[in-house]
Amino acid sequence: MERPVTEADLTFDHTPETESDQSFENALEKARAGDRLTVADAIELLTTGTDVDGIDRRRKEQVLEAADRRRADVVGEEVTFVANLNNNVTTACNVGCLFCNFKDAAHTFEADAEVETAGFTKTPEESREIVADAVERGIYEVTSVSGLHPAFALDDEHREILEAHPEPKEINYKPPERYATDPGTYVEQIAAMSVDGVHVHSMTPEEAYHARRGTDWSYEEVFRRLREAGLDTVPGTAAEILVEEVREVICPGKIGTEEWLEAMEAAASVGHGLTATIMYGHVENEAHRAMHLKRLRDLQERVDGAISEFVPLSFIHQNTPLFEHDVVSGGASVDEDELMIAVSRLFLDNIDHVQSSWVKYGDEQGLKMLNCGADDYMGTILSEEITTRAGGTHGEFRSFEDYVEMITSIGRVPVERSTDYERRRVVDPDEPPFGPELGPKADGTPLLTETERADRTLAADD
């Protein structure tokens, strides 16, 4: 039996070293002046200088200060958030990404499986009921990111093609009747979640790849059909690190960098807005992070500004195969988290909004990120499953009251926003109760009653 790779075995062609005439001071001066940064500059800032080992705290504070000033220049003192719901359809997946503990082995979902699955699959009808209830409460965005269930097809036409394929295993397909719960098609799920004008944010490049497997359809065709079903914007997750030598370690079964970029461009070409992410703090180094930022900045130019926000996602390691197999010993440090936010703000000069994730960082550190270059503080979520299943401990819901209290505590202005940032409402901290007003059925009342919030708190404590 071959010994699994460990942290000590990893070697990469790209390492955090810059040209001999490059220095931290030069990179910092360019950042302060608002000049466009190079990959070498980003490496200097992310490492606080390749001429020193570890993080230099004085230099780090200089980078954070420059990023905070840039944030103030670009977006001012507002901190935005959105009233949203996470409705992930299924955890069934057999891609085998080593950073993930959201998935459950797809075969355990089969009707005749000998073991009971630990995961879930929702029918389109169940998704519609969940979203409809949340819209009644006042949310106006539903985010949905799911495992690659073998029974998923784009639509009925795609199902016929998959059924006729001579080697269904080669295209990761099994018919829905093999499973205890039928997830329906992607089109059916998107249409089901498109309730009463809610904004549907779904279908990552990886899911789009799954929705065209076994065909010669373009990504444009896939996203066009999804748009007709009700899809509004596309989350730029599944990006992880857009460098192949890293992807070969953490997600060898996933689409490659170029195909991820191709899918994102296709989504934008048919009218979808986009977001972008990085998932860092595992096996990659600062050079990989800088290269990733460069690919996103270039993408934003090609899609004519379709990317509304950048979301750094700090790797949660506890329950993941990377940690369990000793490929990594932990996640990113607090210093790395702060520098990732700050350098993102300084490098991505064509993306206005940088998000701080309270799910990844927690409330206290999440607020600190708002002074490191971030200006958006996620959303209410109502339900969060991906990070929680990976070992995250920072909860699954934030109320408008929470947002107002936290944002005003650091002297900033709480602002309710739409998904695309086009609609905004400044929330007056002196006029409670606090609830969403931008949704199709929002009337300013809190999303959860006091009893419901108390019940959730008790459940979390248990």
N, C-alpha and C positions, 0 to 999 in steps of 0.2 A: 504494500500500500504506500503510495507516494505521500511524503510528509507535507502537510499544508504550509503555505507561505506564512512567515511571521514578520513582525515589524523589522527585525534585524536583517531580513533578507532583501528588503526593498532597496533598489537603486534606480535612479532616474537620470535621463539625459539632461533634463532641465532642472537646474539648481539655482538657488537665490544668490547669484553672483552677477555683477554688472561690469561694464567696461572700466578700464583702469582710470579713465579721466572723469568718470561719473562719481558723484559724492552725495551724501545725504544733504549737505548744506545747499548744493545746487538744486536738488530736487525740491527741497522745502521752499527755496526762493521762487522757483517756478510756480509752485502750488499757491504761494501767497500772492503772486502777481496775477494769477488766473490764467497762466499759460497752459496750453495743452500738454499733458504729461505723456511720457513714453512708458513702455513696459519697464525699462530700466529704472526710470524715476519711481514707478509704483513699487518696484522691489525694494528700493532704498527706503521708501516711506513705510512699507509694511514690516521691514526688518529693523527699522530705526537705524539703518546704516549697515552695509555689508562689511564695514571695517571693524565692527565690534561683535562680540558674541552675545546672544541673548537680547533682551529688550532694554534699551537705554531709556529710563523713565523720564529724564529731562527732555530728550528728543521726542518721546512719545507725546508728552503734553504739548509740545510745539505743533505736532501733526494734528492733534485733536483741536487745538485752538484755531489752526488754519481752516480746518473743516467746518468748525462751528461758525466761523465768520462767513465762509462761503455759503453755508446753509442760510444764514440770515440775509445775505445779499440776494440769494436766488428765490427764497420762498417766505422770508420774513419770520415772524414770531408765532405763526399759527402751527398747531399740531393737529393733524387730521385723523379721523377714524371713521369707520363705516359700520352700519347696522347690517350684519350678515349672519349667515348660517352655513356651516359645513355639512354637506350631505354626501358622504362618500358611499358609493353604491355597493362595492364588494371588496373584500380583502383577498378573494381568491386570485392566486397568481403563481406562476411557476418560472418566472424569469430568473430568480435567484440572486438578486442584488445583495451584496454583503453588508451594506450599510443600513438595511431596512429590517424593521420588525413589525411593520404594518401588515405585511402579507401573511397568508396562510396557504399551505400547500393545496393547489387546486384539486388534487385527487380526493382530499378529505371532504369536499363538498358534494361528491357524487352520491347518488341515492343509495347505492349498495356499498358505500365505504365501510370498512371494518372499524374505523375510529371516528369519533364525533369531532367535527371541525370546531376549532376555537373561534372561528371568524363569523362573518355574516355576508349575506347577499340580500339586497332589497329588490323587489319587483318594481316596475314602473309605477304601479298603483300605490305602493308604499312610499316611494319617493315623492309622488305628488301630494300625498296626505301630509307628509312631514313638512314639505315646503309650504303648502297652503296654510298650515297652522302657523308657521313662522311669519308668513306674509301678513296674516291677520294680526299678529303681535306687533308688526311694524318694520320688519326687516325688508330690505330691497335688493340684496345680493345673495345668491346662493353659489357657494364654491363647491365643486365636486371633482375629486381626484380619486381614482379607483385602481384596484389591481387589474391585471390583464387576464380576466376570466376567459378560459378557452371557449366558452359558449357565446361570448360576445361577438356580434357581427355589427357592421355599420347600419344596415337596414335589410329589408327583405331580399332585395336583389343580391346584396353581398352574401346573405345566408345561402341562397341558391348556388352561388359560385363555390362557397366553402363546402357545401354538402356534396357537390359534384367532384371535388378535388380527389385525385386517385390516392394521395398520401396525406390524409388530414393531420397526422402527427407532425409532419414536416412543417406545417403552417400553424401549429399550436391550436388546433380546432377539435372540439368535441360538441356534438349536438346538445341543445338544452335539455332534451328529455333524459340525458344521462345524470342530471343534477337534481338535487332535492328542491332547489329554487331556481327558476328561470329568470336571469337578469334582463331578459328582453334584448332589444338592440340599442345601440348608442342613440340612434335617432329617437326611439321610443322613450328612453330615459331623459334626453334633453327636452323633448316635447312635454313630458310629464312634469319636469321641474320648472318649465316656463309658465308660471302661474301668475295671473293678474298683473302682468307687466314687470315682474321681478327680473333682475339682471342675472343672467346665467353665465358664470365664469367657470369654464370646464374645458376638458379635452387637451391634455398636454401633448407635446410632440410624440411622446412614447405611446399614448393612447391612440393618437391619429395613425401611427404606424400599425398598431394592432387593428385599427378600423379599415385598413386597406390591404392587409396581408392576403396573399393568394390571388391578387389582382394586379393589373397594370395601371390602376388608377393613380392619378397624380394627387399630391396633397391638396392642391387647389380644389379638385373635385370633391374630396372628402370634406373639407371645411365648408365648401359651398352647400353641400347637403345638410351639414350640421347647422349652418346659419339659417337655412330655410326651416329647420326644426325648432329654432329658438335660441341657439347659442349666440351669445353676445361678445364675450372676450375670452382670450386663451391664456391660461397661466403658463409662464415660462419655467415650470418645474420640470423635473427629469433632466435638467441641465447638469446637476451635480458640479463637476469640474469639466470644462470644455477643452480637455487635453487628453489625447488618446492614451498616453502611457499611464495616466491615472485611471481612466475608465476601464482599462484592461485588468486592473486590480480590483476595483470596487464594484463594477457592474459590467462584466464582459458580455453578458447576454443582452444588454441594452443597445439602442441605436447609438451610432457614433456621433461625433461632434458635427460633421458636415451635414448629416441627415437631420439632426436637431435644428440646425440653422435653416436648412431647406424648408422644414415644416413650419417654422416660425415665419419665414418670409411668405410662404404660401398663405398662411392664415391672414396675415396683414393684407395680402394682395386681393382677398375677397371681401375685405372690409372689417375684419376683426381687430379690436384693440388688443394689446399684449401687455404682459408683465414679464419681468426677468428675475432670475434667482441665481444664487451660488450656494452650494452646500459644502462647507469647508470645515477643517479641523479634524480630518481623518488621516489619510496617508499622504496627502498632497503637501507641497511646500509653497513658500511665498512666490516663487517664480510661476508656478501653475496658477495661483490666484490672480497674479498680474496679467497673465496671458488670457485668462478667462474674461477679465474686465475689458481687455482690448477687443476680444471677439464680440462682446455685447455692445461696446461703443460703435464698432464698425457696423454691426447689425442694425442698430438704431438709425444710422445714416441711410442704410439701404431700404428700410421700411418707412422712411420719411417721418420719424418721430412717433411711431405707433406704440412704442413702449412707454407706459405711463409711470411705472415705478420699478425700482430695483429692490429686491428683498434678499438680504444676506441671511442664510440659515445656518446657524451653528450646529454642527453634528452632535446629536445626542447619542452617546455610545453604549449606555448600560446594557440594553437587551439586544444588541445587534450581533450578527455573526462576526463582524470585524473584531469586536471586542472579545467575544467568546472564543474565537480561534487565535487570539493573541497577535492579530495583525496590527491592532492599535492598543495602546494602554489607557487611552482617555480621549477627551475631545479638546477643543480649543481652550486656551487660557483666557482670562478676562482681558488681559492686554491684547491678545490677538483679536478678540471680539471687537474691542474698541477701535483698534487700528483698521479692521476690515470695514467697519462702518465709515470711518473717517476717510480712508483712501478711496472708497467707493464714491463718496461725495466729491472728492477732489478730482478723481480720474474721469468719472462719467459726466462730462460737462454737457452732454446732450440729453440727459435724463434728469428731470427736475426733482423727482421725489425718491427718497431713500427711506425704507421702512425699518422700524425697530420692532422686533417680535417679542412680545411679552411671553408667548408660549415657549420660546427658546431661552430667553434671558431672565425671565421673571420680572416682577414689577419694578423692584429697586434698580436692577441693572438695566432694564428696559428704558426706564426714565433717564438713566445716565447716558444712554445712547442718543437721546434727543439733544444732548449737549456735545455730541461727538460728530454731528453732521446729519443725523436722521431728522425727519420732519413728520413722518406718518407713524401711527401707533396701532396698526392693524384694525381689527374689527371685533365686534361682540362675540362672534363665532357660534354661540349657543351650544355647539357640540364640536369637540376636537378629538380626533382619534389617532392620527398618524404619529404625532410626537409623543402622545401619552403612551401608546403601545410600545414605543422605543425606549421608554423609561423616563420621559419628561414628567416633572412634578409641579408644573406651574398652573395647572387648572385648565378649564375648558370654557370659561365664560367671563366676560367683563361687561358690566352694565354701563349705561351712560353716566350714572352717578359715579361709578369708579373712575371713568375717564375724566370727568370734570374735576374730581378731587385730585387725581394724580397730576394732570396737566397744569392746573392752576398752582399746585404746590411747588412747581419749578419756575413759576412766573411766566408761563406761556399761555396762549389763547386756545381753548378747546373749540374745534370746528368739526361739525358733522359734514361728511362729504359723500358724493356719489362715487361709484366705482371708477369712473373716468376722470374724476376730479373737476368736472365741469360745473357741478352744482355744489354749493357750500352754504352752511348755516352756522354762524357763530353762536355758540351756546352760552347764554348768560348765566354765570355761576350763582347769581343772586335770585334766580327764578326757578326753583325746583317745583315739582318733581321733574326729573330729566328723562326724556325718551326721544326716539327718532321722529323726525317730521318730514323727511324726504321720500319715504316709501309710499307706494300706491295706497296703502291703508293705514299709514302712520298718522297718529294724532297727538304725539308728544307724550303719551303715557309710557311708563317703563315697560321694557320687554317682558319681564317676569314680575309677578306679584311678590310681595314680601314673603308669603308662605312658600312659594316656589323657590325663591332664593334660599330660604332657610333649609328647605329640603335638600337642595343641591349641596349646600355647605355640609350638612350632616352626612350625605352620601360620600362626599370627598374625604371627610375625616375618617370614615369607616374604611 
